[in-house]
Amino acid sequence: MHSAPGPAQGLSTRDTITYVLDIGYALSNRFPDPPQTDYRRADVRALRHDLFCGDVYLADTKADRELSTAWGWVPVLDFAWALCAIVEHLDQDPRGSRASRPQHAELDFTESTDLMHFERRFGWVDIEADWMQRDEEPLTFSHSELRREARDFLHDLLADLTDLHDDLAENPAIWTLQARFPRVS
């Protein structure tokens, strides 16, 4: 039986996962939702800007680097929603991952002048934020990985939020959001 060359024979191996993206959040106790909130009837503006405040992060787990907010007031659902929309915006060039012309998008934070910047060139997306150190390198992920993880984050977040607030699952705006950005494999 003949075996393929490997590390035991002095050849190096390559990791199959080059970059690993983790997107997460933490809800804030300092900015709770109003107790009288009717999640079933909350409109898009309330869902995106007034509810579910906390902090968010994007992390490259392989490089052990993270881009996170530490304000406590970021509308977490709005972040997930906007991130999914930005990923789609960055995919408008019909050449897709072969496009050499950079494609740009920004995510703004409602109560701040700080922005998160996205630049796609070829199949890679660089992510920077105004609050990063000037000499700090951007986080870089493949566009397909960013799309998959952003959608997973959105659906996982919605599952968590509907566990906290059962009637949120009956909100038509949530149904529309889930249909617009389904999970991808």
C-alpha positions as CSV (number, residue, x, y, z in Angstrom):
1,M,0.0,0.0,0.0
2,H,1.4,3.4,-1.0
3,S,0.7,6.4,1.3
4,A,0.7,10.0,0.3
5,P,3.7,12.1,1.5
6,G,3.0,14.0,4.7
7,P,4.5,15.7,7.7
8,A,6.1,12.4,8.8
9,Q,8.1,12.3,5.6
10,G,9.3,15.9,6.0
11,L,6.8,17.7,3.8
12,S,4.7,20.5,5.3
13,T,0.9,20.4,5.3
14,R,-1.4,23.3,4.6
15,D,-4.3,24.2,6.7
16,T,-7.6,23.9,5.0
17,I,-9.1,26.8,6.9
18,T,-7.0,29.9,6.2
19,Y,-9.2,32.4,8.1
20,V,-11.8,31.8,10.8
21,L,-14.4,34.4,11.4
22,D,-16.4,34.6,14.6
23,I,-19.2,37.2,15.0
24,G,-20.8,37.7,18.3
25,Y,-22.7,40.0,20.7
26,A,-23.6,40.8,24.2
27,L,-26.8,42.5,25.3
28,S,-26.4,45.4,27.7
29,N,-28.0,45.7,31.1
30,R,-27.5,49.4,31.0
31,F,-29.8,49.9,28.0
32,P,-32.7,47.5,28.5
33,D,-35.7,47.4,26.2
34,P,-38.7,49.3,27.6
35,P,-40.8,46.9,29.6
36,Q,-44.0,47.7,27.7
37,T,-42.5,46.8,24.3
38,D,-44.9,44.8,22.1
39,Y,-42.4,42.8,20.1
40,R,-45.1,41.3,17.9
41,R,-46.0,44.8,16.6
42,A,-42.6,46.6,16.8
43,D,-41.9,48.3,13.5
44,V,-38.7,48.1,11.5
45,R,-37.4,51.4,13.0
46,A,-37.9,50.2,16.6
47,L,-36.4,46.8,15.8
48,R,-33.3,48.3,14.1
49,H,-32.6,51.3,16.3
50,D,-34.5,51.2,19.7
51,L,-34.3,47.6,20.9
52,F,-31.7,44.9,21.8
53,C,-28.8,47.2,22.6
54,G,-25.4,45.9,23.5
55,D,-22.0,45.3,21.9
56,V,-20.8,43.4,18.9
57,Y,-17.5,41.9,17.7
58,L,-15.9,40.4,14.6
59,A,-12.9,38.2,15.4
60,D,-10.2,36.4,13.4
61,T,-9.8,33.4,15.6
62,K,-6.8,32.1,13.8
63,A,-4.8,35.4,14.2
64,D,-6.4,36.0,17.6
65,R,-7.5,39.5,16.6
66,E,-10.8,41.2,17.2
67,L,-12.7,44.3,16.2
68,S,-15.3,45.1,18.8
69,T,-17.5,47.9,20.2
70,A,-17.4,48.6,23.9
71,W,-20.2,51.2,24.1
72,G,-23.1,49.1,25.3
73,W,-25.6,50.9,23.2
74,V,-25.1,49.3,19.7
75,P,-28.5,48.1,18.3
76,V,-27.4,44.4,17.9
77,L,-30.1,43.4,15.5
78,D,-29.5,46.4,13.4
79,F,-25.8,45.5,13.2
80,A,-26.6,42.0,12.0
81,W,-29.2,43.3,9.5
82,A,-26.8,45.9,8.2
83,L,-23.9,43.5,8.0
84,C,-25.9,41.1,5.8
85,A,-26.9,44.0,3.5
86,I,-23.3,45.2,3.3
87,V,-22.1,41.7,2.3
88,E,-24.6,41.7,-0.5
89,H,-23.7,45.3,-1.6
90,L,-20.1,44.2,-1.9
91,D,-21.2,41.4,-4.3
92,Q,-22.7,43.7,-6.9
93,D,-19.8,43.5,-9.4
94,P,-20.8,40.7,-11.9
95,R,-17.2,39.5,-12.0
96,G,-17.6,38.5,-8.3
97,S,-14.3,37.2,-6.9
98,R,-12.5,38.0,-10.1
99,A,-13.3,41.7,-9.8
100,S,-10.0,43.7,-9.3
101,R,-11.8,47.0,-8.8
102,P,-12.3,47.6,-5.1
103,Q,-15.8,47.7,-3.8
104,H,-16.5,49.8,-0.7
105,A,-19.2,49.9,2.0
106,E,-19.5,51.5,5.4
107,L,-21.5,50.6,8.5
108,D,-22.4,53.6,10.6
109,F,-23.4,53.5,14.3
110,T,-26.5,55.5,15.1
111,E,-25.2,57.3,18.2
112,S,-21.6,57.8,17.0
113,T,-19.6,59.3,14.2
114,D,-17.5,56.1,14.1
115,L,-17.7,53.9,11.0
116,M,-16.8,50.3,10.2
117,H,-15.2,50.2,6.7
118,F,-15.4,47.3,4.3
119,E,-13.4,46.9,1.1
120,R,-13.7,43.9,-1.2
121,R,-11.1,43.2,-3.8
122,F,-11.1,39.9,-5.6
123,G,-12.7,37.4,-3.2
124,W,-11.4,39.1,0.0
125,V,-12.9,41.7,2.3
126,D,-10.8,44.0,4.5
127,I,-12.7,45.3,7.6
128,E,-11.5,48.3,9.5
129,A,-13.0,50.7,12.0
130,D,-12.4,54.4,12.8
131,W,-11.5,53.4,16.4
132,M,-8.7,51.1,15.4
133,Q,-5.0,52.1,15.9
134,R,-3.6,53.7,12.7
135,D,-0.9,51.0,12.3
136,E,-3.3,48.1,12.9
137,E,-3.9,45.9,10.0
138,P,-7.5,45.3,8.9
139,L,-9.3,42.0,9.5
140,T,-9.4,40.1,6.3
141,F,-11.9,37.3,5.4
142,S,-13.1,35.7,2.2
143,H,-16.3,37.2,0.9
144,S,-18.1,33.8,0.9
145,E,-17.1,33.2,4.6
146,L,-18.2,36.7,5.6
147,R,-21.6,36.1,3.8
148,R,-22.1,32.7,5.5
149,E,-21.0,33.9,9.0
150,A,-23.1,37.1,8.8
151,R,-26.2,35.2,7.9
152,D,-25.5,32.6,10.6
153,F,-25.0,35.4,13.1
154,L,-28.3,37.0,12.1
155,H,-30.3,33.7,12.4
156,D,-28.6,32.7,15.7
157,L,-29.3,36.2,17.1
158,L,-32.9,36.0,16.0
159,A,-33.2,32.6,17.7
160,D,-31.7,34.0,20.9
161,L,-34.0,37.1,20.9
162,T,-37.1,35.0,20.2
163,D,-36.1,32.8,23.2
164,L,-36.1,36.0,25.3
165,H,-39.2,37.4,23.8
166,D,-41.6,34.7,22.4
167,D,-43.8,37.2,20.5
168,L,-40.9,38.5,18.5
169,A,-41.2,35.4,16.3
170,E,-44.7,36.6,15.3
171,N,-43.4,39.9,14.0
172,P,-43.9,40.1,10.1
173,A,-40.7,42.3,9.8
174,I,-38.7,39.4,11.3
175,W,-40.2,37.0,8.8
176,T,-39.3,39.3,6.0
177,L,-35.7,39.7,7.3
178,Q,-35.3,35.9,7.6
179,A,-36.6,35.4,4.0
180,R,-34.3,38.2,2.7
181,F,-31.2,36.7,4.2
182,P,-31.6,32.9,4.5
183,R,-28.7,30.8,5.8
184,V,-26.2,29.7,3.2
185,S,-23.9,26.7,3.2
